[in-house]
Amino acid sequence: MTDITWEEPFCAEGSACFRLGTDSQGNAYIAIAGAEHTYLTDTREALRTLILDIKAGKADHLL
């Protein structure tokens, strides 16, 4: 069993809330709040890259 430390949920008005988490082995996790048992996982570096790319507008076409 992986010991994940979850951050507070990131919520937008009228939509699902997402949670980010990390563990002591350098892994990062993304889940829907309330469904943390079903998560997407990768390295912290991959999560960092994802966040920076989103902030840079590389996912704006999905909005």
Secondary structure, 3 states (H helix, E strand, C coil): CCCCEECCCEECCCCCEEEEEECCCCEEEEEECCCCCCEEEEEHHHHHHHHHHHHCCCCHHHC
